């Protein structure tokens, strides 16, 4: 095709800039589609249901709708430079600059699209602009990226091939503007610029492809007009009429697309129009669009579910007003957030769910669970470490965007440390990475942790081996850092509240050299790391139980988020949020056993405070799951524009004002949508809307304190 275009000498015609833009943009659509195919193949196990049920055509057509604004956003400058009605720009040097601009910008877009296919397994969504804040404090990204490029060499090769194709297949105008052709050039160039401007706006609004049939008809008429050889005047008139009709159709298509979206550009949430389940949104979107569309955007808006504030408060309020009749228990609190420690890996929590298929990678944790309170259903409230920390320590879930990356993170906010410090507690946060990593130290300080211990503090302590125990990527290995953790707690004044955030089960999934022959590669790379961290927990508790503070301590263990999965049950929209919540009380005051209830990360603060007998009002979006009837326990999370609400043995999915799905919790693969068929649906909708609106009200109006 490219050679045929050249044979027509279109690169030298007066319309060559327009033809070049058209050809090169079409080339990008092909490239973006190939990137989407790669995204699907890289994460095939998560989308196998979409493939088996024949949803791909719809998903890929939806993808074209979002590829259009993605391409338009990134290539707006290129289109403008190519179509500027200035005859002096029609020279080799100018078009060489345009070519380099096109290849560099779109080469970067290709690279982030391909790289994001790897990141999906950790987040279940496309990367957005928050990524710049998430990793702004990291100094090891170069090494991580290098490691990833080696392990995913095929993606590097694919990116190189695609960029090479962009360079080789690029259409370059080569016309010469003569004096007699200047008027025609300026007329056609101006019309081309105006037309492409309308087309770009239409594409950004998401209506470009809603009138695709007009483009097909226009192309057909233009082809007939081009091939027609007039033999008389009437035939010449017909040829011109056909050409004019083609122009009218082409112009009407973007205008129709413009009207399709009214005045609202297409947003990330519109991707749900083309999906059957929230996780599929990632396949519809593309990364350049996701990043650019979220830059500088207001995160939280009032959904206006309830205009009556009294009605709203009667349904749900995040303000807790404890009624306490006995003195507060001054027990120590130890909260352990274990990196990527998904429920799937813990055999003791999977006996009923997976039966004989379950395999445990956590022999120590399994034994600890026998003496701990756990829950039949337990979930995280986000998919990133920076989602988990506010959820676990401040009872703030992740809705739309990680709380710590929003302007609302500067609002006044409490956490378990600030609340208990009012009662005389010592407070400390521990994370084996360098101080500043992930912004943990800033958030820990904002919620009341007076002391922060990181990699630098571990290095200074002569009782340990310093940077000899650095994993080379993120942090100190879990085993030595947990020993450091136990040692420092023994030096703290009681009662104390501490939090630990581990790191060794983080990507790129390595274990210390001395354990490489013990914890070998298994079904997935993370499995050996889970075994290593589980053993580190064993050694931690072996040390802790010898300390005088041990029996007067409540231990809470959970994960920041889930990670790699080998079971379809844990790859569903809800299954991807399944983490353990383990409450261990050596004194036996909290009775061990599996409770027939729902628990989530944001329940940890209210539950601990409830057990201690905390007697002051505070704000937390969760509940005390130890003192709430099982049938009243619930969980909420957010995935790709969809809120999920778990209660009454069901999970409800809400998009805006509309419930799009209701599934039994026993329907692990979420295949049987019961929307409109469940009597509890109305109540669940009402409660979920109240939770969401209360959250938005607190964020927008700086009401994160009671």
C-alpha positions as CSV (number, residue, x, y, z in Angstrom):
1,X,0.0,0.0,0.0
2,X,2.8,2.4,0.9
3,X,4.5,1.8,-2.5
4,X,1.2,2.5,-4.3
5,X,0.9,5.8,-2.5
6,X,4.4,6.7,-3.6
7,X,3.5,5.7,-7.2
8,X,0.7,8.2,-7.1
9,X,3.4,10.8,-6.2
10,X,1.1,12.0,-3.4
11,X,4.2,12.9,-1.4
12,X,4.8,15.7,-3.9
13,X,1.2,16.9,-4.4
14,X,-0.2,20.0,-2.8
15,X,-2.2,17.8,-0.4
16,X,0.8,15.8,0.7
17,X,1.0,17.3,4.3
18,X,-2.6,16.2,4.9
19,X,-2.0,12.8,3.3
20,X,1.1,12.5,5.5
21,X,-0.8,13.3,8.7
22,X,-3.6,10.9,7.7
23,X,-1.3,8.0,6.9
24,X,0.9,8.5,10.0
25,X,-2.1,8.7,12.3
26,X,-3.6,5.5,10.8
27,X,-0.2,3.9,11.4
28,X,-0.5,4.8,15.1
29,X,-3.9,3.2,15.3
30,X,-2.4,0.0,14.1
31,X,0.5,0.3,16.6
32,X,-1.9,1.0,19.5
33,X,-4.0,-2.0,18.6
34,X,-0.9,-4.2,18.6
35,X,0.0,-2.8,22.0
36,X,-3.4,-3.8,23.2
37,X,-3.0,-7.3,21.9
38,X,0.3,-7.5,23.8
39,X,-1.4,-6.2,26.9
40,X,-4.0,-9.0,26.6
41,X,-1.3,-11.7,26.0
42,X,0.9,-10.5,28.9
43,X,-2.1,-10.7,31.3
44,X,-4.0,-13.5,29.6
45,X,-4.9,-15.3,32.7
46,X,-6.7,-12.3,34.0
47,X,-8.7,-11.8,30.8
48,X,-9.3,-15.4,29.9
49,X,-13.0,-15.0,30.9
50,X,-13.3,-12.1,28.4
51,X,-11.8,-14.3,25.7
52,X,-13.9,-17.3,26.4
53,X,-17.1,-15.3,26.5
54,X,-16.4,-13.6,23.2
55,X,-16.1,-10.1,24.6
56,X,-12.9,-9.1,22.8
57,X,-14.5,-7.5,19.8
58,X,-16.4,-5.1,22.0
59,X,-13.4,-4.4,24.2
60,X,-11.1,-3.7,21.2
61,X,-13.7,-1.5,19.6
62,X,-14.0,0.4,22.8
63,X,-10.2,0.6,22.8
64,X,-10.3,2.4,19.5
65,X,-12.5,5.1,21.1
66,X,-9.8,5.7,23.7
67,X,-6.9,5.3,21.4
68,X,-8.3,8.2,19.4
69,X,-8.0,10.8,22.2
70,X,-4.7,9.2,23.3
71,X,-3.2,9.7,19.9
72,X,-4.7,13.2,19.5
73,X,-3.4,14.4,22.9
74,X,0.1,13.2,22.2
75,X,0.2,14.3,18.5
76,X,-1.6,17.6,18.6
77,X,1.7,19.6,18.2
78,X,2.8,17.3,15.4
79,X,-0.5,17.8,13.5
80,X,-0.3,21.6,13.9
81,X,3.3,21.8,12.7
82,X,2.5,19.6,9.7
83,X,-0.6,21.6,8.6
84,X,0.5,25.1,9.3
85,X,-0.4,27.1,6.1
86,X,3.2,28.4,5.6
87,X,4.8,27.6,2.3
88,X,8.3,28.1,3.6
89,X,8.0,25.0,5.8
90,X,7.8,22.7,2.9
91,X,11.4,21.6,2.9
92,X,13.5,18.6,3.9
93,X,14.9,20.0,7.1
94,X,11.5,21.1,8.5
95,X,9.9,17.7,7.7
96,X,12.9,15.9,9.2
97,X,12.2,17.7,12.5
98,X,8.5,16.8,12.3
99,X,9.5,13.2,11.7
100,X,11.8,13.1,14.7
101,X,9.1,14.7,16.8
102,X,6.6,12.1,15.7
103,X,8.8,9.1,16.3
104,X,10.2,10.3,19.7
105,X,6.8,11.2,21.1
106,X,5.1,8.1,19.9
107,X,8.0,5.9,20.7
108,X,7.6,7.0,24.3
109,X,3.9,6.3,24.1
110,X,4.6,2.8,22.8
111,X,7.1,2.2,25.6
112,X,4.7,3.2,28.4
113,X,1.9,1.1,26.9
114,X,4.1,-2.0,26.8
115,X,5.6,-1.3,30.3
116,X,2.2,-0.9,31.8
117,X,1.2,-4.4,30.7
118,X,3.7,-5.7,33.3
119,X,2.5,-3.3,36.0
120,X,-1.1,-4.4,35.6
121,X,-0.6,-7.6,37.6
122,X,0.2,-5.4,40.6
123,X,-2.6,-2.8,40.2
124,X,-5.4,-4.3,38.1
125,X,-5.7,-1.0,36.2
126,X,-3.9,1.3,33.9
127,X,-1.3,3.7,35.3
128,X,-2.5,7.3,35.7
129,X,-0.8,10.6,36.6
130,X,-0.5,9.6,40.2
131,X,2.5,7.4,39.3
132,X,4.7,10.6,39.3
133,X,3.9,11.2,43.0
134,X,4.0,7.5,43.9
135,X,7.7,7.1,42.9
136,X,8.9,10.7,43.3
137,X,10.9,9.8,46.4
138,X,12.5,6.6,45.1
139,X,16.2,6.6,44.2
140,X,16.4,3.0,42.9
141,X,14.1,3.3,39.9
142,X,16.9,3.1,37.4
143,X,18.0,-0.3,38.8
144,X,14.4,-1.5,38.9
145,X,13.8,-0.4,35.3
146,X,17.0,-2.1,34.2
147,X,16.1,-5.3,35.9
148,X,12.6,-5.2,34.3
149,X,14.1,-4.6,30.9
150,X,16.2,-7.7,31.3
151,X,13.5,-9.9,32.6
152,X,11.0,-8.6,29.9
153,X,13.5,-8.4,27.1
154,X,10.9,-9.4,24.6
155,X,9.0,-6.2,25.3
156,X,12.1,-4.2,24.8
157,X,12.5,-5.9,21.4
158,X,8.9,-5.4,20.5
159,X,9.1,-1.7,21.4
160,X,12.3,-1.4,19.3
161,X,10.5,-3.1,16.3
162,X,7.5,-0.8,16.6
163,X,9.6,2.4,16.8
164,X,11.6,1.1,13.8
165,X,8.3,0.6,12.0
166,X,7.2,4.1,12.8
167,X,10.5,5.4,11.3
168,X,10.5,3.3,8.2
169,X,6.8,3.6,7.3
170,X,6.6,7.3,8.1
171,X,5.1,9.3,5.2
172,X,7.2,12.5,4.5
173,X,5.9,15.3,2.2
174,X,8.4,16.3,-0.5
175,X,6.5,18.9,-2.6
176,X,7.9,22.1,-4.0
177,X,5.7,25.2,-3.8
178,X,5.8,27.2,-7.1
179,X,4.4,30.7,-7.5
180,X,1.3,29.6,-9.4
181,X,0.5,26.9,-6.8
182,X,0.7,29.1,-3.7
183,X,-3.0,30.1,-3.7
184,X,-4.1,26.5,-4.0
185,X,-1.6,25.4,-1.4
186,X,-2.8,28.0,1.2
187,X,-6.5,27.2,0.5
188,X,-6.1,23.5,0.9
189,X,-3.7,23.7,3.8
190,X,-6.0,26.0,5.7
191,X,-9.0,23.7,5.0
192,X,-6.9,20.7,6.1
193,X,-5.9,22.4,9.3
194,X,-9.5,23.3,10.1
195,X,-10.8,19.9,9.2
196,X,-8.2,18.1,11.3
197,X,-8.8,20.5,14.2
198,X,-12.5,19.5,14.2
199,X,-11.5,15.8,13.8
200,X,-9.1,16.1,16.8
201,X,-11.7,17.7,19.0
202,X,-14.2,15.1,18.0
203,X,-11.7,12.4,18.8
204,X,-10.9,13.8,22.2
205,X,-14.6,14.0,23.0
206,X,-14.9,10.3,22.2
207,X,-17.3,10.5,19.3
208,X,-14.9,10.0,16.4
209,X,-15.8,6.3,15.9
210,X,-19.5,6.6,16.6
211,X,-20.0,7.5,13.0
212,X,-17.5,5.2,11.4
213,X,-19.9,4.2,8.7
214,X,-19.7,7.8,7.3
215,X,-15.9,7.4,6.9
216,X,-16.4,4.1,5.1
217,X,-19.0,5.7,2.8
218,X,-16.7,8.7,2.2
219,X,-13.8,6.4,1.4
220,X,-15.9,4.4,-1.1
221,X,-17.2,7.5,-2.9
222,X,-13.7,9.1,-3.0
223,X,-12.3,5.8,-4.5
224,X,-15.0,5.7,-7.2
225,X,-14.4,9.4,-7.9
226,X,-10.7,8.8,-8.2
227,X,-11.0,5.8,-10.5
228,X,-13.6,7.4,-12.7
229,X,-12.4,8.5,-16.1
230,X,-14.9,11.1,-17.5
231,X,-15.8,10.8,-21.2
232,X,-18.2,13.7,-21.3
233,X,-19.2,16.8,-19.4
234,X,-22.0,15.0,-17.5
235,X,-19.6,12.3,-16.2
236,X,-17.2,15.1,-15.1
237,X,-20.1,16.6,-13.1
238,X,-20.8,13.2,-11.6
239,X,-17.2,12.8,-10.6
240,X,-17.2,16.1,-8.9
241,X,-20.5,15.4,-7.2
242,X,-19.1,12.1,-5.8
243,X,-16.0,13.9,-4.5
244,X,-18.1,16.6,-2.9
245,X,-20.3,13.9,-1.3
246,X,-17.2,12.3,0.1
247,X,-16.1,15.6,1.6
248,X,-19.6,16.2,3.2
249,X,-19.6,12.8,4.8
250,X,-16.1,13.2,6.2
251,X,-16.9,16.6,7.7
252,X,-20.3,15.4,9.1
253,X,-18.7,12.4,10.9
254,X,-16.6,14.5,13.4
255,X,-19.5,16.9,13.8
256,X,-21.7,14.0,14.7
257,X,-19.0,12.7,17.0
258,X,-18.8,16.1,18.6
259,X,-22.6,16.1,19.3
260,X,-22.4,12.5,20.6
261,X,-20.5,13.7,23.7
262,X,-22.1,17.1,23.9
263,X,-19.3,19.3,25.3
264,X,-17.7,16.7,27.6
265,X,-14.4,15.1,26.6
266,X,-14.3,11.3,27.1
267,X,-13.2,10.4,30.6
268,X,-11.6,7.2,32.0
269,X,-15.0,6.2,33.5
270,X,-16.5,6.0,30.0
271,X,-14.5,2.9,29.4
272,X,-17.0,1.0,31.5
273,X,-19.5,1.4,28.6
274,X,-17.6,-1.2,26.7
275,X,-16.8,-3.7,29.5
276,X,-18.6,-6.5,31.3
277,X,-16.6,-6.4,34.4
278,X,-14.4,-3.6,36.0
279,X,-11.1,-5.3,35.4
280,X,-11.6,-5.2,31.6
281,X,-11.4,-1.4,31.8
282,X,-7.6,-1.7,31.7
283,X,-7.8,-3.5,28.4
284,X,-10.0,-0.8,26.9
285,X,-7.8,2.1,28.0
286,X,-4.3,3.0,26.9
287,X,-1.6,4.4,29.2
288,X,-0.9,7.8,27.4
289,X,-4.6,8.7,27.6
290,X,-4.8,7.5,31.2
291,X,-1.8,9.6,32.3
292,X,-2.6,12.8,30.3
293,X,-6.3,12.7,31.1
294,X,-5.8,12.7,34.8
295,X,-3.1,15.4,35.0
296,X,-4.2,18.3,37.2
297,X,-7.8,16.9,37.5
298,X,-9.9,17.4,40.7
299,X,-10.1,14.0,42.3
300,X,-13.1,14.2,44.6
301,X,-16.6,15.5,43.7
302,X,-19.9,15.3,45.5
303,X,-22.1,12.6,43.8
304,X,-25.3,14.2,45.3
305,X,-26.9,10.9,46.2
306,X,-28.5,12.5,49.2
307,X,-29.5,16.2,49.5
308,X,-30.7,15.7,53.0
309,X,-27.7,15.5,55.4
310,X,-29.8,14.1,58.2
311,X,-30.9,11.2,56.0
312,X,-27.3,10.6,54.9
313,X,-26.1,10.5,58.5
314,X,-28.9,8.1,59.5
315,X,-27.8,5.7,56.9
316,X,-24.0,6.0,57.5
317,X,-21.5,8.2,59.3
318,X,-17.8,7.7,59.6
319,X,-17.8,9.5,63.0
320,X,-17.4,7.0,65.9
321,X,-18.7,8.1,69.3
322,X,-17.7,5.3,71.7
323,X,-19.9,4.5,74.8
324,X,-17.4,3.1,77.3
325,X,-18.4,1.9,80.8
326,X,-15.0,0.5,81.9
327,X,-11.4,1.8,82.1
328,X,-9.4,1.7,78.9
329,X,-7.1,-1.3,78.4
330,X,-3.5,0.0,78.1
331,X,-2.3,-2.8,75.8
332,X,0.5,-2.5,73.3
333,X,-0.6,-2.5,69.6
334,X,1.6,-4.0,66.9
335,X,0.4,-3.7,63.3
336,X,2.3,-5.6,60.7
337,X,1.6,-4.7,57.0
338,X,3.2,-7.5,55.1
339,X,4.1,-6.7,51.5
340,X,2.0,-8.6,48.9
341,X,0.9,-11.1,51.5
342,X,-2.3,-12.1,49.7
343,X,-4.9,-14.4,51.2
344,X,-4.3,-16.9,48.4
345,X,-0.9,-17.9,49.8
346,X,-2.2,-18.8,53.3
347,X,-3.3,-22.4,53.5
348,X,-5.3,-22.0,56.7
349,X,-7.6,-19.4,55.0
350,X,-8.2,-21.4,51.9
351,X,-9.4,-24.8,53.1
352,X,-13.1,-24.1,52.5
353,X,-12.6,-21.9,49.4
354,X,-10.2,-24.0,47.4
355,X,-10.3,-27.4,49.1
356,X,-7.7,-29.8,47.9
357,X,-6.4,-27.4,45.3
358,X,-5.1,-25.0,48.0
359,X,-1.4,-25.0,48.9
360,X,0.1,-23.2,51.8
361,X,3.3,-21.1,51.5
362,X,3.0,-19.9,55.1
363,X,3.5,-22.8,57.6
364,X,4.2,-20.4,60.5
365,X,1.3,-18.0,59.7
366,X,-1.0,-21.1,59.4
367,X,0.0,-22.1,63.0
368,X,-0.5,-18.5,64.3
369,X,-4.0,-18.4,62.8
370,X,-5.0,-21.3,65.1
371,X,-4.5,-18.9,68.0
372,X,-5.9,-15.8,66.2
373,X,-9.2,-14.2,65.2
374,X,-9.7,-14.3,61.4
375,X,-12.6,-13.7,59.1
376,X,-14.4,-15.7,56.5
377,X,-14.1,-12.8,54.0
378,X,-11.4,-10.2,54.3
379,X,-10.3,-7.6,51.9
380,X,-7.9,-4.8,51.2
381,X,-9.1,-1.3,50.2
382,X,-6.7,-0.7,47.3
383,X,-4.1,-2.2,45.1
384,X,-1.0,-0.3,46.0
385,X,1.2,0.1,49.1
386,X,0.2,3.8,49.3
387,X,-3.4,2.7,49.3
388,X,-2.8,0.2,52.1
389,X,-1.1,2.4,54.6
390,X,-4.0,5.0,55.0
391,X,-6.5,2.2,55.0
392,X,-4.8,0.2,57.8
393,X,-3.5,3.0,60.0
394,X,-6.1,5.7,59.5
395,X,-9.3,3.9,58.3
396,X,-9.3,5.8,55.0
397,X,-10.0,3.7,51.9
398,X,-8.8,4.3,48.4
399,X,-11.5,5.9,46.3
400,X,-10.6,7.1,42.8
401,X,-7.0,8.0,43.7
402,X,-4.5,7.1,46.5
403,X,-5.3,9.5,49.4
404,X,-1.7,10.4,50.0
405,X,-1.3,11.7,46.4
406,X,-4.3,14.0,46.6
407,X,-4.4,17.6,47.9
408,X,-6.7,16.3,50.6
409,X,-3.7,14.6,52.2
410,X,-2.9,18.0,53.6
411,X,-6.2,18.0,55.5
412,X,-6.1,17.4,59.2
413,X,-6.2,13.7,59.7
414,X,-5.9,11.3,62.6
415,X,-4.6,7.7,62.8
416,X,-4.2,5.1,65.4
417,X,-0.9,6.6,66.5
418,X,-2.3,10.1,67.1
419,X,-5.4,8.8,68.8
420,X,-3.5,6.5,71.2
421,X,-0.7,9.1,71.8
422,X,-3.5,11.1,73.5
423,X,-3.7,8.2,76.0
424,X,0.0,8.2,76.8
425,X,1.2,5.7,74.1
426,X,4.7,5.8,72.6
427,X,4.5,5.6,68.8
428,X,6.9,4.4,66.1
429,X,6.8,3.4,62.5
430,X,9.2,0.9,60.9
431,X,10.1,0.5,57.2
432,X,13.3,-1.1,56.0
433,X,13.7,1.2,53.0
434,X,15.6,4.5,53.1
435,X,13.7,7.3,54.8
436,X,11.5,9.0,52.3
437,X,10.7,6.0,50.2
438,X,7.1,5.9,49.0
439,X,6.5,9.0,51.1
440,X,5.8,6.7,54.1
441,X,7.7,8.9,56.6
442,X,5.6,12.0,55.7
443,X,2.3,10.2,56.1
444,X,3.5,8.4,59.3
445,X,4.4,11.7,60.8
446,X,1.0,13.3,59.7
447,X,-1.0,10.6,61.6
448,X,1.0,10.8,64.8
449,X,4.0,8.4,64.7
450,X,6.6,10.3,66.7
451,X,9.5,8.0,65.7
452,X,10.4,6.6,62.3
453,X,12.9,3.9,61.8
454,X,14.2,3.1,58.3
455,X,17.3,1.7,56.5
456,X,19.6,4.5,57.9
457,X,18.6,3.7,61.5
458,X,19.2,0.0,60.9
459,X,22.6,0.8,59.5
460,X,23.6,2.9,62.6
461,X,22.7,0.1,65.0
462,X,26.0,-1.8,65.6
463,X,24.0,-4.8,66.9
464,X,23.1,-5.6,63.3
465,X,25.0,-5.9,60.0
466,X,23.9,-2.6,58.3
467,X,23.9,-2.5,54.5
468,X,25.1,-6.1,54.3
469,X,21.5,-6.9,54.7
470,X,20.2,-4.5,52.0
471,X,18.4,-6.4,49.3
472,X,19.9,-4.3,46.5
473,X,16.6,-2.9,45.4
474,X,14.2,-1.6,48.0
475,X,15.0,-2.3,51.7
476,X,16.7,-4.4,54.4
477,X,15.7,-8.0,54.1
478,X,12.7,-8.9,56.3
479,X,14.4,-11.3,58.6
480,X,17.0,-8.9,60.0
481,X,14.7,-5.9,59.9
482,X,12.1,-7.7,61.9
483,X,14.7,-8.6,64.5
484,X,15.6,-4.9,64.6
485,X,11.9,-4.2,65.0
486,X,11.5,-6.5,68.0
487,X,14.7,-5.1,69.6
488,X,13.6,-1.5,69.3
489,X,10.2,-2.2,70.7
490,X,11.8,-3.6,73.8
491,X,13.5,-0.2,74.2
492,X,10.2,1.7,74.0
493,X,8.1,2.9,76.9
494,X,4.9,1.0,77.4
495,X,2.2,1.1,76.3
496,X,3.2,1.6,72.7
497,X,1.7,1.4,69.3
498,X,4.0,0.5,66.3
499,X,3.6,-0.3,62.7
500,X,5.9,-2.3,60.5
501,X,5.8,-2.3,56.6
502,X,7.8,-5.2,55.2
503,X,9.5,-5.3,51.8
504,X,11.0,-8.7,50.9
505,X,8.0,-10.0,49.1
506,X,8.0,-7.0,46.8
507,X,8.9,-7.2,43.1
508,X,11.4,-8.2,41.7
509,X,11.0,-11.2,44.0
510,X,14.4,-12.2,45.4
511,X,15.5,-13.9,48.6
512,X,18.8,-13.6,50.4
513,X,21.6,-15.6,48.9
514,X,21.8,-18.0,51.9
515,X,18.2,-19.0,51.3
516,X,18.3,-19.5,47.6
517,X,18.8,-23.3,47.9
518,X,16.1,-23.4,50.6
519,X,13.4,-21.3,49.0
520,X,13.6,-22.3,45.4
521,X,11.5,-21.2,42.4
522,X,7.9,-22.5,42.5
523,X,4.8,-21.9,40.4
524,X,5.2,-18.1,40.6
525,X,8.3,-16.0,41.5
526,X,6.6,-14.5,44.6
527,X,6.1,-17.9,46.2
528,X,9.7,-18.2,47.4
529,X,9.5,-14.7,48.9
530,X,6.3,-15.5,50.7
531,X,8.0,-18.5,52.3
532,X,11.0,-16.4,53.2
533,X,8.8,-13.7,54.8
534,X,6.8,-16.3,56.7
535,X,10.0,-17.7,58.2
536,X,11.0,-14.1,59.1
537,X,7.7,-13.8,60.9
538,X,8.4,-17.1,62.8
539,X,11.8,-15.7,64.0
540,X,10.2,-12.4,64.9
541,X,7.6,-14.0,67.1
542,X,10.2,-16.4,68.6
543,X,12.1,-13.3,69.7
544,X,9.1,-11.3,70.7
545,X,7.5,-13.9,73.0
546,X,10.6,-13.7,75.2
547,X,10.1,-10.0,75.8
548,X,8.2,-8.7,78.8
549,X,5.8,-6.7,76.6
550,X,4.7,-9.7,74.6
551,X,1.6,-10.9,76.5
552,X,0.3,-7.4,76.9
553,X,0.2,-6.8,73.2
554,X,-2.3,-7.1,70.4
555,X,-0.8,-8.2,67.1
556,X,-2.6,-7.3,63.8
557,X,-1.3,-8.8,60.6
558,X,-2.5,-7.9,57.1
559,X,-1.2,-7.2,53.6
560,X,-1.0,-3.9,51.8
561,X,-2.5,-5.5,48.7
562,X,-2.6,-8.7,46.7
563,X,-0.1,-9.7,44.0
564,X,0.5,-12.6,41.6
565,X,-2.3,-15.2,41.5
566,X,-2.6,-18.7,40.4
567,X,-6.3,-19.3,41.0
568,X,-9.2,-17.9,38.9
569,X,-11.1,-17.3,42.2
570,X,-8.5,-14.7,43.1
571,X,-8.4,-13.0,39.7
572,X,-12.0,-11.8,39.8
573,X,-12.9,-8.2,40.4
574,X,-13.5,-9.0,44.1
575,X,-10.9,-11.7,44.4
576,X,-8.1,-9.3,43.6
577,X,-8.8,-7.6,46.9
578,X,-8.5,-10.7,49.1
579,X,-6.0,-10.3,51.9
580,X,-5.7,-11.8,55.4
581,X,-6.7,-9.9,58.5
582,X,-5.3,-11.7,61.5
583,X,-5.7,-10.5,65.1
584,X,-3.5,-12.3,67.6
585,X,-3.8,-11.6,71.3
586,X,-1.4,-13.8,73.4
587,X,-3.5,-13.0,76.6
588,X,-6.5,-14.8,75.1
589,X,-8.8,-11.8,75.6
590,X,-9.6,-11.8,71.9
591,X,-11.0,-15.3,71.3
592,X,-9.3,-17.1,68.4
593,X,-11.3,-18.7,65.6
594,X,-12.7,-18.1,62.1
595,X,-15.6,-15.6,62.4
596,X,-18.4,-15.8,59.9
597,X,-18.0,-12.1,59.0
598,X,-16.6,-9.6,56.5
599,X,-13.5,-7.6,57.4
600,X,-11.4,-5.0,55.6
601,X,-8.3,-3.0,56.2
602,X,-10.3,0.1,57.3
603,X,-11.8,-1.9,60.1
604,X,-8.5,-2.4,61.8
605,X,-8.3,1.0,63.6
606,X,-12.0,0.9,64.9
607,X,-11.6,-2.8,65.9
608,X,-8.4,-2.2,67.9
609,X,-9.8,1.0,69.5
610,X,-13.0,-0.8,70.3
611,X,-11.1,-3.6,72.1
612,X,-9.0,-1.2,74.0
613,X,-12.0,0.7,75.2
614,X,-11.0,4.0,73.5
615,X,-13.4,6.6,74.9
616,X,-13.2,9.7,72.6
617,X,-14.9,10.5,69.3
618,X,-12.9,9.8,66.2
619,X,-13.3,9.4,62.4
620,X,-12.8,6.2,60.6
621,X,-14.6,4.8,57.6
622,X,-14.6,1.2,58.9
623,X,-16.3,-0.6,61.8
624,X,-15.4,-2.6,64.9
625,X,-15.7,-6.1,63.4
626,X,-15.3,-7.8,66.8
627,X,-18.3,-6.1,68.2
628,X,-20.6,-5.9,65.2
629,X,-23.0,-8.7,64.3
630,X,-21.7,-10.8,61.4
631,X,-24.7,-9.9,59.2
632,X,-23.9,-6.2,59.6
633,X,-20.3,-6.4,58.6
634,X,-19.3,-5.1,55.2
635,X,-16.4,-4.1,52.9
636,X,-16.0,-1.6,50.1
637,X,-13.4,-1.0,47.4
638,X,-12.9,0.8,44.2
639,X,-11.8,-0.5,40.8
640,X,-11.7,1.3,37.5
641,X,-14.6,3.6,38.2
642,X,-16.7,1.0,39.9
643,X,-17.5,0.8,43.6
644,X,-17.8,-2.7,45.1
645,X,-19.8,-3.3,48.2
646,X,-19.8,-6.6,50.1
647,X,-22.6,-7.4,52.5
648,X,-25.4,-10.0,53.1
649,X,-23.5,-12.7,51.2
650,X,-23.3,-10.6,48.0
651,X,-21.1,-8.1,46.2
652,X,-22.7,-5.2,44.5
653,X,-21.0,-3.1,41.8
654,X,-22.1,0.5,41.4
655,X,-21.2,2.8,38.5
656,X,-22.3,6.4,39.1
657,X,-26.0,6.1,39.9
658,X,-26.5,2.6,38.4
659,X,-25.9,-0.8,39.8
660,X,-24.3,-2.9,37.1
661,X,-23.7,-6.1,39.0
662,X,-24.8,-8.2,41.9
663,X,-23.1,-11.5,42.6
664,X,-23.2,-14.1,45.4
665,X,-20.0,-14.4,47.3
666,X,-20.2,-18.1,46.6
667,X,-20.0,-17.3,42.9
668,X,-16.2,-17.0,43.1
669,X,-15.7,-16.3,39.4
670,X,-18.5,-13.7,39.3
671,X,-20.2,-15.3,36.3
672,X,-23.9,-15.0,37.3
673,X,-25.1,-11.4,37.5
674,X,-28.2,-11.2,39.7
675,X,-28.8,-7.4,39.3
676,X,-32.5,-6.7,39.9
677,X,-33.1,-10.2,41.3
678,X,-31.9,-9.8,44.9
679,X,-34.1,-8.3,47.6
680,X,-31.1,-6.8,49.4
681,X,-29.9,-4.9,46.4
682,X,-31.9,-1.7,47.2
683,X,-30.5,-1.6,50.8
684,X,-27.0,-2.2,49.6
685,X,-27.3,0.5,47.0
686,X,-28.5,2.9,49.7
687,X,-25.7,2.1,52.1
688,X,-22.9,2.2,49.5
689,X,-24.1,5.6,48.2
690,X,-24.1,6.9,51.7
691,X,-20.5,5.7,52.3
692,X,-19.3,7.2,49.0
693,X,-21.0,10.6,49.6
694,X,-19.8,10.7,53.2
695,X,-16.2,10.0,52.0
696,X,-16.4,12.8,49.4
697,X,-17.9,15.2,51.9
698,X,-15.1,14.6,54.3
699,X,-12.4,15.0,51.7
700,X,-13.8,18.1,49.9
701,X,-14.7,20.0,53.1
702,X,-11.7,19.0,55.3
703,X,-13.8,17.0,57.7
704,X,-11.4,14.1,58.5
705,X,-11.6,14.9,62.2
706,X,-14.8,14.4,64.2
